[in-house]
Amino acid sequence: MNLIMSGRIAYRLPDLDLELEAEAGQLMVLPAGHRHELARTSEEVTLWVIELNNFEPLPWLEKPAVLTPSVAFRKEMVAGARRLWLRPPLPECEEVQGKLAELLATFEDSPDAPRPAPLHPAVLRAKHICENHLSDELDAATLARESGLSSSRLAHLFTAQVGVSPLQYRNFSQVQHFIRNYSGDERSLLRSALAAGFGSYAQFHRVFWQVCGERPTSHFKWLKGSGQVDVHRTLLTASAP
């Protein structure tokens, strides 16, 4: 299931001879059992990709479709997706999964719901930089200069459209890169931290604690997690309403 936050994206479903295209503010349902292939995207596309595992069947999730959630539904879905994206401690993970399951059960298609405003080009540039140039040397002044805005203007605009400050997003991106690539072997922990752009173990530990609220070793006791709803992967995540 893809929740599109900005831009457009299209998928082909060869076995159904079907193509689906969704734009900002829409939800694309891609049920398990149907192979889907990325057909095209716009340059500014941002989305959440959410995988449902062992989920109680709901009629609206059983066939491919492009639907439009309400603004309130979209906000709640994004809030839950962002929390799961960082793989929170198991009790919190199960709590969020439960809330998302309840939310999905209340879904109603709302074709006339307002769509998200396009992300400002400078915000998109800043997001790309944070996601693709992982380094603790990426400070606010450098990010603003590369994005084409003053530090104060970028901080205000980025926070309003994405939901966190540019440097918080940089930290989130580094931690998520680490989580995706760490094998769980303590011997490779420092190597994975350095690959995610952290300059030292101390700096990695501090940022990891700020983002996830616990030590890395505690966090990875349940690396795979459990439950019915999981953020399988994300592409350039956004959180505009």
Helices and strands as residue ranges (DSSP letters): E 2-6, E 8-13, G 14-16, E 18-23, E 27-29, E 37-41, E 46-52, G 59-61, E 65-67, H 71-85, H 90-105, H 121-132, H 140-147, H 151-162, H 166-181, G 186-188, H 189-195, H 201-212, H 216-219, G 220-222, E 229-235
